[in-house]
């Protein structure tokens, strides 16, 4: 029996699995407000949303993470195991900014209190702290992105 074709098939399958997980794990799209855009990673399932930007030691300028929820709701965020200060922007289903928490600081050793806006949102965008102010993003602004660019 010749095992060589079987080994080749296994190698190809392993390569495809690694390659596809890399591609899908690093999906990103541009998310724009007026004249400014951020290249954002997508967090649209429970695992990705739970992990968020935890354990990241830096976030390049002009980048961020867009959390996409299945439906509008109240979505508290916290900074547990997040090492970098962030601006957090809650966005409703009409793509309008409804709440902003600027300069959210990482949690210390003690209690980590969630940021809990009492307003419905379907999306939450995290960017480096200071980006909201620098780009003049405010409540009522509209975020634009191409949903069809998602896999």
C-alpha positions in Angstrom: 0.0 0.0 0.0 1.4 3.4 -1.0 1.0 5.9 1.9 2.7 8.8 0.1 -0.6 10.2 -1.4 -2.2 10.0 2.0 0.6 12.0 3.6 0.3 14.6 0.9 -3.4 14.9 1.5 -2.9 15.4 5.2 -0.2 18.0 4.6 -2.6 19.9 2.3 -5.5 19.7 4.8 -3.3 21.0 7.6 -2.0 23.8 5.5 -5.6 24.8 4.5 -6.8 24.7 8.1 -4.0 26.9 9.3 -4.3 29.3 6.4 -8.1 29.6 6.6 -8.0 30.1 10.4 -5.5 32.9 9.9 -7.6 34.6 7.3 -10.9 34.4 9.2 -9.2 35.3 12.5 -7.9 38.5 11.0 -10.8 39.9 9.2 -10.8 43.7 9.0 -12.8 46.4 7.3 -12.7 50.2 7.2 -15.1 51.9 9.6 -15.5 55.6 8.8 -16.8 58.8 10.4 -16.9 61.9 8.2 -13.3 62.4 7.2 -11.7 59.7 9.4 -11.5 56.0 8.9 -10.2 53.1 11.2 -9.2 49.7 9.9 -11.1 47.5 12.4 -11.0 43.9 13.3 -14.3 42.2 13.4 -15.6 40.5 16.6 -19.0 39.0 15.6 -19.2 35.8 17.5 -19.3 35.1 21.3 -15.7 33.9 21.5 -14.3 36.9 19.6 -16.5 39.4 21.6 -15.4 37.8 24.9 -11.7 38.1 24.0 -11.9 41.6 22.4 -8.6 43.5 22.8 -7.6 41.7 26.0 -3.9 41.0 26.5 -2.9 43.3 23.6 0.0 45.5 24.5 -0.6 48.0 21.7 -3.0 49.0 19.0 -1.7 50.7 15.9 -2.9 54.2 15.1 -6.0 54.1 12.9 -7.0 50.6 13.9 -9.5 49.2 16.3 -12.1 46.5 16.9 -15.7 46.5 15.9 -18.0 44.3 18.0 -21.1 43.2 16.1 -24.1 41.9 18.0 -26.9 39.9 16.5 -29.5 42.3 17.8 -29.7 45.7 19.5 -29.3 45.6 23.3 -27.6 47.0 26.4 -24.0 46.0 26.1 -21.7 46.8 29.0 -17.9 46.7 28.4 -15.1 46.4 30.9 -11.4 46.8 30.7 -10.3 43.6 32.5 -7.0 42.2 31.1 -6.9 45.1 28.7 -3.5 46.8 28.8 -4.1 49.9 26.8 -6.5 52.8 27.4 -9.3 52.9 24.8 -12.1 55.1 23.5 -15.3 53.0 23.3 -18.1 54.0 21.0 -21.6 52.5 21.1 -23.5 52.6 17.8 -27.2 51.8 17.2 -28.7 49.8 14.3 -29.0 53.0 12.2 -25.2 53.3 12.5 -25.5 56.5 14.7 -23.2 57.0 17.7 -25.3 56.8 20.8 -22.7 56.8 23.6 -19.0 57.4 24.0 -16.6 56.5 26.8 -13.4 58.4 26.2 -10.1 57.5 27.8 -11.4 54.2 29.4 -8.5 53.0 31.5 -7.4 49.4 32.1 -8.6 47.8 35.3 -6.1 47.8 38.2 -5.6 45.0 40.7 -8.9 45.5 42.4 -12.5 45.5 41.2 -13.1 46.0 37.5 -16.3 48.1 37.0 -18.0 47.7 33.7 -18.9 50.7 31.6 -22.7 50.3 31.2 -24.5 52.8 29.0 -28.2 52.6 29.4 -28.9 52.9 25.7 -29.6 50.3 22.9 -26.7 49.6 20.6 -26.0 46.9 18.0 -22.3 47.8 17.5 -19.4 48.8 19.8 -16.2 50.2 18.4 -12.9 50.3 20.4 -10.1 52.5 19.3 -7.0 54.0 20.9 -7.7 56.5 23.6 -7.8 60.1 22.3 -9.0 59.1 18.8 -12.6 60.2 19.5 -11.3 63.7 20.4 -8.7 63.8 17.7 -11.2 62.9 15.0 -14.1 65.0 16.4 -16.4 62.0 16.8 -19.5 62.8 18.7 -23.0 61.5 19.6 -25.2 61.5 16.5 -22.3 61.0 14.1 -22.9 58.1 11.6 -20.4 55.3 11.1 -20.1 53.9 7.5 -18.7 50.5 6.6 -19.2 47.9 3.9 -21.1 45.0 5.4 -20.6 43.0 2.2 -16.8 43.0 2.8 -17.4 40.5 5.7 -16.9 36.8 4.9 
